[in-house]
């Protein structure tokens, strides 16, 4: 018997080595940490379908990863003779028609052991294996013959699959199931226990396959033709033909052209080529890609249509997210891209990589709008994953931009029409230590015309490939089920009937709430890096320079604040200490060192001073509340705690709207109190008698820390004060919202020049627009029928409270500027 087993083991080893002369694998989840295996319990691996090649791949990957052996007997008495089993086996001979798969003997033996030994447990590790990661093409004969299909393949078919797809084999290890927990319910019925475990494993393998391969892909021509034949597009063709007096055939041809312009043509071959090219690119320009919380996506992608909603900082975002998903065993999404990217050479590659193209605006083209809406509905109803940027364009300031409702509204309306397939939004924060377009953003913020995308402009960026852009982080945030958002807004939405044209009265409210949750969850997944925290501290100094040792201490202390009261579990902090971060920024060429006998000085010089505001703005929201509290002590030695909480609560709605803070209005007071306690514990504030809070003594290290902390948010408060000052100067009923926005922007720009402010967002017109809208929303101002802004005593109270946080110099400066403006 031992001789037989030895010969058999030798033969399998030889076959395994021969197989891996051809096969190449990409593996995920194959570590003890990722699996969470209990070392004191035996492990048994399970594959879905019986196959010698699959067994050999499993054994090879277990050996490579140093996991408990799959080639040995299960280390339990009277148990199965192997540490792996197949859930189903193939029936029928070489030339016989394959029958429905049946459970294997090893599977039945494991269930028998579990029922007979209820005190024992075995960890069952499901392993999913894909020979090629290509979703089936509908009506494709080749795919039907040579794809790793849902059922077992014949021997000849399997050989062909290995020959065609073997060099692109994906293996995914998943967290173990407890045999004891599965069979406990049916310890007196082995047959029912067998059915239960089979059902659990069958469901698991189906869900993993859904996440890895996604739904079947339609042929592009079939998809385009189907769009033109939908009832909504037919109706739009009739209306357009009647309105413009054009023959229906010509309008139909135009609709076909629109659909052809929009539709993606995802090609797995292109995706594989891009994977190789992008792997080379990332290794050349980045020092590494950190991926965090990918587990969230792997879970929701198994049963839902996923909408990825990343922040938009760079054109690299498109490629980076698809690459990260593919490398982690998930099907890349269909990506909404601007029509400006559909340029020669680049456009076809992006289209085959999953991009579908959309025009910037189609309000005046109802036919195009209908075709695009129907295309989106096909994506969602079939369960494809989709990616789009809710900000619309790239952020030039490093802040999260106000979400645009267009794509969100299309998604909600599509879901209302057909909600059989759940839709889940996955916010994604993509954080760069150096954004590739950083210098061009500076030019645009200074008034330079935005460069139009072209092949020639792309060729110019090739020169940047010799530069290092540091590390990049891809953080996945808390998922948002669309059904939950709709339940909060309109509980009875499931009971109503919807069609392509119907827009319920509560739609805008649902879209607004969804937009706020998406933006807040993106910001709650921020990756703090050395450059961001260095920029934050240095930009909080008077002269953008500081003694090196003092800078290091401050960075360590502010990083300690983020650890003392974590903003969210999905926020990631940099490794190392302030000393490491200063050295890193210097190596990246973003800070300058000025040697000095009493201690070196670290400074921001030239355009870097402005560029670093971009990276400061990435993480500004994390410090918003402690900085706001610190700013209240700019001109006051002490304040009652209730006064601090009140003033911070008054300002909170405006900061929340601008920075997309995650706390709801009813949570703000408690969070502010918590931050006061943290600042006291950290020595930045002092708790006095009579429920008063005091600041440290002037000239102390603690006072320096408090003052620098307050400057993290002070420019935002100054901007608010400019708008309020202008409004009060002109008086009630004298200015429209547009005029106030224009005046505020001009005076803020003038003030930034006079006082050497380096932050471009200080005079960002959209931020003033948002602040004015929030004043109106909160009832501080009203708008008359003629469009002029009116206000009462409430505005004066808000303005007087705002004065508390500004220095005398800044108050006088703003007063002078507003007088000049009047």
N, C-alpha and C positions, 0 to 999 in steps of 0.2 A: 504493500500500500504506500509506504514511504517512497519506494523507488518510483512508483507510478506518479505520485505527486511531484517528486523532484524532476522527472522528465517533463511532466506537464508544465511545471513552472519555468523550466528552461526553454521550452518551445514558445511559451507566451512572452518571455523576455526577448527572445530572438525576433518574434513577430512585432513586438513593440518597437524595437530598434529599427527594424525595416520600415515600419509604418512612419516613423518620425524622420526618416530620410526625406520624406515628401511633405508630411503634415507640419504646419506651423500654427500655433495656438495663441490666442489672446485670452487671458484669464482674469477674472475678478472675484473678489470675496474669498480667496484661498489663503487666508491667514487665520491663526488661532484667535487673534483679537477681533477680526471682522466677523467670524462665525460665533464667537462667544461660547466656545466648547468648554464643558466642565471636564477637567482632566481626570476626574475620579469615576466617570461613567463611560462605558464602551460606546464607540461610534460606528455607525453603519451608513454607507452611502447608497443612494437610490438614483437610478437613471430611469427615464420613462419607458423606453423600448429596448428590448433585447437586441444586442448587437456586439459582435466581437470587437469591431473597431472602436466603438464607444467605450467598451470596457478597457481596452488598451490605452486610450487617451486618458481615461479617469486614473488608471494606475500611474501613468507617467506624471500627471499633474500633482497627484497626492505625494509621490516621491519627491518631486521638485520642491514642493512647498513645505516638506517636513511635517505633514499632517499624519494623524494616526493611520496606519496602513490599511489599504483596501485589498491587499493581496493575501492577508492573513485571515485566519479563522476568527470569528467573533469571540472575544475573550470572556465567555460566559459558559457555565456548565449546562449541558443538555440543550444548547442553543444552536442556531444555524451555523453551517460550516464556513460561511464567508462573511467578510465585513462589508459586503456590498450586495445589492440585488437589483434586478430589473422589475419595474412594476408590471409590465406586460411582455409577453413573448409572441413571436410570429408563429402562425400555424400554416400548414401547407408545405408542399415540396417546392423544388426549384421551378417547375413549370405549372404548378397548380395555382389556381386563383387564391389570393390571400383572404383569410377569413377575419372576422372581428377579433382583435387582440384579446388574449385571455391572461389572467394573473399568473405569474410565474410560481414555481414550486418554492423558491427561496422566499418570496413575499409571504406565501401561506405559512411557511415554516416560522418566519419571524412573528407573525400574528399568533400562531400556536404557542410559541415561547412566551409572548407577552401575556397571554391569557392564563397560561399555566403558572407563571412566576410573576404575580402581580406586585411583589415587593421589589422586583428588579426593574431597572429602567435602561433603555437604549436610546442614544441620540441619533435620530435619523436625519441625515444631511441630504436634502434634495440637490441634485446636480443637473443643470440644464446644459445641453450641448447643441450647437448649431453649426452644421457644415455649410459655411457661407452664411452671410447675414442679409440675405436678399428677400424682401417680402414678395409673395407671389404676384405676378401680373395676371390680371383677369384675362381669361381666354388665351393664355400663352401656353402652347403645347410644350415648348422647351422647358418652361418653368415647371409644368406639371410632371415632366419626366425626370428632371434633374434638380429638384428642390428638396430640401429637408422638410417633408410634409408632415401633416398632423398625425399620420399613422405610420406603422412600421414599413420600411422599404424592403423590397426583395433584394437578394444577394447581388444580382447583376446591377440593379439600380443603385444599390449602395456603393458598389465599386466605382460606378460612373460618377456618383456624387463626390466621392473622395478624390477622384482624379481631377474633377472640375473645381471643387470648392475646398479641397483639403488644406490649401495654403492660407485659407482665411477662415479658420475654425475658431469659434468663440465658445468658451466654457465658463459657466457662472455657478459658483458655489453659493448656496443660500443657508440662512440660519436654520439650525436643527429643530426638528419636532421631537417631542417627548413621546415615546411609545407608551409609557405608563399612563400619561394623561389621555391618550387616544383610546386605549382599551379599557380604562377603569369603568367607563359607563356601561360596557358590554362584557364584563368579565365572565358572565354565564352564557354568552352566545358568541362563539368564535366567528360564526358566519356574519353576524351583524358588525362585529369589530372589524372584520376584513373589509366589508363594504364601506365602513366609515373611513378607515385609513386610505382606501383606494380613492374615495371621493375627495378627501382632503388633498392628496397628492395630485390627483388629476386636475383639480381646480388650480392648485399651485402652478403646475407646469403650463396650464393654459394662460394664466395671468402673466407669467414670466415671458412666454412667447409673445403675448400682446405687447408687452413693454419693449422687448428687444427688436421685434420685426415690425410692429405696427400692423394696421389693416392692409389688405391686398391693395396694390396700386392699380389704378385704371390706366389703360393706354391713353396718352394725351389726346389723340384725335377722338377717341370715344368720349372722353370727358368734355372736350370742347363742344362736340356735337350734342351731347346730353344737356349742356347748359342752354344752348340755343332753343332746345325743344321743351324747356320747362315752361309751365303755365305763366309764371310771372314775366319771363322774357318774351313769350309770345304776345302777351298783353301790351308790354312796353313797345314791341315792334309795331303793333297795330296803332297805338296812340301816336308814336313818332311819325309813322307814315301819314296818318290823317292830319296831324298838326303841321308838318312841314311839306305836305303834298308831294311825297316821294313814293315811288312804287314799293310795295312791301318787300319785293325780292332784294332791292338795293339796301333797305334797312336791315333785312335779315343778314345780308352779306357783311354789313357794318357790325352787327352784333357778333357774328362769327369772328371778325377781325379783332374786336375787343376781347373776346374770350381767349383767342389765340395769343394776344398780347399779354394777358394776365397770367395764364395758367403755367404752373411749374411743370417740369418734366424730370422728376427725380430719377436719377440713375445711380444704382448702387456701385457700378463700376467707377463712375465719377467720384462718388463719396470715398471709395477706397483709395483712389489716386490722390484726392485731396488730403486724406489722412496722412499719407506718406509725405506729401509736400509740406503740409502744415506742421507735422512733427519736426521736419528739418527747420522750418521757419521759426517755430517757437524756441527751439534749441539755440538758434542763432541770435535772436533779439531779446530773449527773456532768460532770466536766471532760474526759472522754474515756474510752474503753474500749481497753485494750491487750490484744491477742490474741497469744499466743506458742505456737509449736510446733504450729500447726494442721495442718502437713504430716503429722504422725503420723496424725491422724484421717482425712485425705483418702486416705491409703494403705490403712489397715486397713478402711475402710468400703467399699472396692471389692469385697472378696471375703468379708467376714465379717458376722455379726450382731454389732453393737457394743452393749456395755453401758457407758453413761457413768456413772461413779461419782464425783460431785463431793463436796467437803466441803460441809457445810451450815451456813451462817452467817446466812442471811436468807431470807425468803420471796421475795426478788428473784431468788434463785438459779435457780428454775424458769424464769422468763421470760428471764433474761439468757443462760443457756446455749443455749436454743432459738433466741433471736435471733441470737447469734453464729454458730451452726451454719448457720442459714438464710442469713445474709448472706455466708457463706463457701462457699456452694454445696453444702451438705449437708442432707439431709432431717432436720427436727427429730425427736427421738425420742418414743416413747410414755413418759410420765412417771408414775411411781408417786407418787400424792398421798394424803395422809391424808383420811379421810372427812369430817373437820372442815372441809375446804375445799369440800365439795360443798354450798355454801350457795346460796340464791336469787341469781339474776343471775350471780354469779361462777362457780358450779359448771358451768353449761352452756357458758360461754365457755372455761373451762379444759378441759372435756371435748372441745370441738371443736378446741382447740389441741393435743390429744394426751394429756391427762391421763386416767389410769384410777385409780379410787378404791379404797382398801383400808381395812379396819377396823384399829384399833390392835392388836387381839388376836382370834384366832379358834380358840384351842386347844379351847374347849368347844363348837365348832360344826363338826363334821367335814364336814357338807354344804357349808358356806361354804368351808371350807379346800380341799375337793376342786375346787369350781368355780373358785376363785382359782388353784389350781395348774394346772388345765387351761388357763385363760386365759393364764397365763405361758408354758405349753408351746407354745401356738399362736403367741405372739409370737416366741419363739426359733426354733421349727422353721421358720417361714416367713421368717425372716431380718429381722424388724423391728428397728430400733434401739430400745433401752430405756434409760431413765434412772431410777436410784433412789439414795437416800442411805443408805450403809451405817451411818452414825451413828444413824439412826432419827429423831432430832430435831435441832433447831438447837443449836449450841454456844453456851452462854451465857458461857463464859469465854474464847473465842478459841482454845482448844486443839482438836485433833482428838480426838473422843470415841471410846471403845472401840467397835469395829464390832459391830453386831448380826448374828447369823448367819441370820436368817429368809430374807430375799430372796436372799442368796448361796446358801443351801442349796437353795432352789427352782430357782435357775439351774443349779446343778450337777446336780441330779436330772433336770431337763428335758434337759440335754445328754447325760446317760448314757442316757436313753431313745432319743434320736435325735441323733447327732452328725455327721450328714451336712453340716450347715451349721456351720462353725466359729464359735465365740463368742470374742470378744476384749474384754477390759475396758480401758477408757480412763479412767485417773484424771484428775480435773480439779481444779485449785486455783483457787478464786474469792476474790480478795483485795480487800477494800474499805479505802479510807483512812478512811472513816467509815461504819460499818454503820448502816442506817436504824433498826434496833430497839435501838441501843446503850443508850439511857436506860431502856427497859423491861427490858432484861436486868439492869441494875443493881438495879432494884426487885425483880425476881424473886430475885436472889442475896441480897438483904437480907431475904427472907422474904415479899415481897408475892406474892399469889396470881397465877398465870399468867392473863392475860386470854384469855378464850375468843374464837376467831375468829368474826366476825359481819359482816354488811353494815355495821352501825353503827360497829364498830371500824375497818373498812376506810375508811369515810367520814372518820374522824378523821385517818387517815394522809394524806389529801389535803392537809391543812394543811402537811405537811412538804415539799410539792413546791416551796415557795418557798426551801427551804434548799439549800445546796450540800454534797454528800457527797464531794467530791474526785474522784479518778480510781479506776477499778476495773480489775483485771487478771484475765484468764481465761487460765490457763496449762495446757496439756495435757501430761500426764506420759507416761512410758514405758508403752507398751501391754503388756498381760498376756494372752497366749493361754491360755484355760482348759485346753486339752489339755496344755500344758506343765506346769501345776500338777498335773494328775492324773497325768502321767507320773512326776513326782517322788515322789508319794505312793504310787501303786499302778500299776506298769508294765503290768499285764495287764488294765487296766480295759476295753479295747476288746473283749476276748474273752468278757466276761460278758454275760448277758442281764438286762435291767432292765425293770420295768414301773412304773406310776404309784405303787405302794405300796412298792416295794422300797427299803430303805435299807441299803446295804452297811456293814459294820462300820468301814470306813475313811473313811466319809463325813465325820464330824466333824473328823477330822484334815485332810482336804482343804479343808473350809470354813475351818478355823482358819488354814491356811497361805495360802489365798486372801485372807482378811480382812487378814492381816498385810501381805501384799504390796500390796494395794490402799491401805491406810492409809499405808504407808511411801512408796509412789510418789506419793500425793497430797502428803505433806509434802516430798517431794523435788522438787516443782514449785512451791514457794512463791514468791510475789512479794514481795520486800522493798521497802517503800516508805518515804518520809521519816518518816511518823508512827510506823511500827513501830520504826525504829532510834532515833528521838528518845525514844520511850517507854522503850525498853530501857535507854538510858544514864541518863536522869533517874531511873528507878525503881531504879537501882543506887546512887544517892547516899543519904546519911544523911537529908537533910532534903528530898528531892525538889526540890532547887534547885542551880544551879551557875552560876558565872561564864560569860557567853556565849562568850567566846573559848576558855575551857577546854572547854566543852561541844562547840564546833565541832571542836576538835582531836581530842577523844575519838571523836566520831562518825566523822570521817574515818579515824582509826586502826582502829576496829573494822570499818568497811566494808572497809578494807585487809586485815584478817584473813580476811574472807570471800572476797576475791579471791585471797589468797595460797594458800589451800587450799580450792578450790571444793567445796561439798557435793555438787552434781550439776549436770550440764549444763543441766538444765531449770529451775534456780533463776534468777530474774531480779533484778537489783539496780537501785536507783534512779539516775537521771541526776543530775548536779550534784554538789555538795559539801555539807559540814556547814552552811556559811553559808546556802546555799539552803534546806536542810531546816528549819532553825530558823525562817527567815522564813515558810516555807510553813505550818508548824504554828501559828505565831502568827496567820497570816491565817485559818486554819481555826478559830481560837478554842479550841485545845486546850492551849496553854501561855500563861503570863502573863509579861510583861516588867516587871521592877521596876527603874526607872532608878536609877543610883547613880554617883557621881562617879568612883569607882575602876573602874567597868565595870559594865554592865547585868547583872542576874541574871535567868536564865530559870528559871521554876518551874512546878510542877504545883499547882493549887489546887482546893479543893472536890471536887466529884464527878468532875472531870477526872482526879484522881489515881487513882481507882479505874477509871474508864473506860479509861485508857491501859494498864492491865494487860491488857485485852482484846487490844490491838494488839501489846503486848510478847509475849503468849503465841502470837501468830500465827507468830513467827519464833524462839521460844526454842530450838527443837531445833537450829537452825543453830549456836548458841553452846554447846550442851550440853557437848561434850567439852573444848574449850579452857577453858570456865568451870569444869568439874570439876577439871581439872588445876590451874588457878589457885587453886581453893579449898583444895587440899592444902597450900598454902604460907601459909594464913591464920595458923597457929600454929607453923610451922616455917621456919627460915631456909634450911635445906638438906635435901635428901633424895636418896638414891641413885636413879638413873634406874630401876633394876629395881623399887624400892619404889613409885615414882610409877606405873609401868605396872601393877604388881600391884593397888594400891589402886583405880586408875581402872577396871581390868578387873573387879574385884569389884562395883563400883557400876554398871557398864555395863548388865548385863541388866535392872536395875530402871528405869534411864533409858530404855533401848530400848523396853521394854514400855509405859511411860507416854507417851513422846514420839514413838514410832514411828520410831526412828532406822533408817536403811537398812542399816547395816553388820551383817553376820552375826557371830555370837559368835566364830568363828575368824578374822575380820578385825579384831576390835576392838583386839587388841594392836598390830598394825602401824599402825593408824590413830592410836592414842594416841601411839606413838613419832613418827609423822609430825607430829602436832600439837605435841609437845614441841619438835621441831626448828623448826617455824614460830614458836613463841613465843620461842625463843632468837634466831632471825633478826630478829624484830620488836622485840627488846630488852626483852621482858616477863619473861624468865628468863635466867639466866646458866649457862653450862657451866663447871664447876669441875673440879679434879683428882679422881682416884679415882672417875670416873664419877658424880660428884655434880652435882645441879642446884640452883642457888641462886636466891633471889628478889632483886630490886633493893634498894638501901638505902632505909630509911625516909625519908620526906620528899621523895623524888625524884618526878619526873613519871612515870617508869616504874613505880614502886611504886603510885602512884595508879591507873594504867591497869590493873595487875594486880588490885588490890583491887576496883575497880569491876567488872572482868570476872568475878571470882569470885562477885559478888552476883547475877549473872544466873541462877544455878542454886541459890544457897544456901538459898532457902526450900524448895525441893524436898527437899534433904538434911535440913533441919530437920524437915520433915514425917515423913521416914523415921525420924528419931531419936526423935520423939515416940512413934510406934508401938512401936519397940523398947524405949523407956524404960518404957512402960506394961506391956508384956509381961513385962519383967524384974522390974518392981515387984511384980506379982501372983504371978509364979512359974510354973513349968511345971505344966501340967495344971489350971489354975485358971480360964482364960477360954476361951470359944468364939470362933470367928472373928467372929461377929455382934457379940458383946460387945466384942471388941477394936476392931472397926470403929466402934462407937458411942462407946466411950470416947475413942478417938483423935480422932474428929470433934469431940466436945464440948470436949476440951482444946485442940485446935488453934484452935477458934473463940474460946475464952477467951483464948488467947495472942495471937491477932490483935488483939483488943480492947486487951489490956494493953500491947502493944508497937506499936500503931498500924500494923499491917500492912495494906496496901491491896489485897492479892491475894485475891479471893474463892475462888480454887481452893485456897488454903491449907487450908481446912477442907471440901473437897469429899469427901463420903463415898465416891463411886465410886473416887477415887484411892487412898484407904486400902484399899478392897476389892481393888483391883488389886495393890497392894503386898503385902498379906497373901497373896493367891493366888500371887504370884511367890516369896515366901519359901517357901511350900509346894512349889511347882514345883521350886525349886532345892535342896530337901532341908534347908533351914535349920530349918524347923519341920515337925511332923507333926500329924495329927489323930487322936485316939483314936476308938473306936466310939461313945463318949458325946458326941463332938463337941468335946471340950476340946483345946486346943492344947498340945503338948509340944515341948520343945526341949532341946538339949544344949549343949556348950561352943561349938559353932559359932556360936550366936547371940551369945554374949558377945564372940567375936572380931569379928563384924560390927559390933556396937555400939561396941566400943572403936575400931575403925577409923573409924567414923562420927564419933567425938568429935574426930578430928584436924582436921576441916574447920570446926568450930564455934568461935566465940569463947568466951572464958571467961564473958562475960556471958550469952550464949545457952545455954551448957551449964548454968549455974546456974539460969537461968530455966526451962528445960525440966525440970530436976530438981525445982524447986519445984512446977511445975505437975503433974508426974506424982505427986508426994507428995500434993498436994491431991486428985488424982483417986483415989488409993488410999484 
